[in-house]
């Protein structure tokens, strides 16, 4: 018997060849990293984002199949986008939106309620569109976080969504089956959004995480993207939450 070469035993076919991945919020950060990872696995990608210039640059860089600039929190524009897709797609990932941090004493209650409502509405609208747009066995992939699991001042709204999203994902996984629904829960991720939120404190936060996280480095968008692509490829996974925070919860 002739032994297989190392190349033959380690060679792996790309996991998303011939498939289409839609990334809502795909012009930067985790969304862009996921789109890039999906392209590396052979997928065609469709990008949406609010900023048309940044979206155009990202689409050109990736060779995106198509792209559309609009605010994903506008339900009419969102429905128009899904109606305009030429065929069924294989996977939809939602990364649009940003966290809400404010202590109760300083919180604009109307703004906080609007943030929660917008986030839930976006998930439900995309889920309803995915029910008719995503092929059986494909994926609806949502983004959440792990930071709100530990009570702290300023995290009331974040904690509400952190606790609620897993229950919503489980219910959607049953209702949308055989479309699979999963949630990626990230801790701190080194992205442009994190840089904009922290400003001058970014480098100190990076240093603190490198010293304290069990992995001894900061989680990047590529780390989250690798998990997202795995959830697309592995057709046995649905209705669950997958953490990617470098062990941040352990500290």
Buried (B, 14 or more C-beta within 10 A) or exposed (E): EEEEEEEEEEEEEBBBEEBBBBBBBBBBBBBBBBBBBBBEBEBBBBBBBBEEEBBBBBBEEBEBBBBBBBEBBBBEBBEEBBEEBEEEBBBBBBBBBEBBBBEEEEBEEEEBEEBBEBBBEBBEBBBBBBBEBBBEEBBBBBBBBBBBBEEEEBBBBBBBBBEBBBEBBBEBBEEBBEBBBBBBBBBBBBBEBBEEBBEEEBEEBBEBBEEEBEEEEBBBBBBBBBBBBBBBBEEEBBBBBBBBBBBBEEE
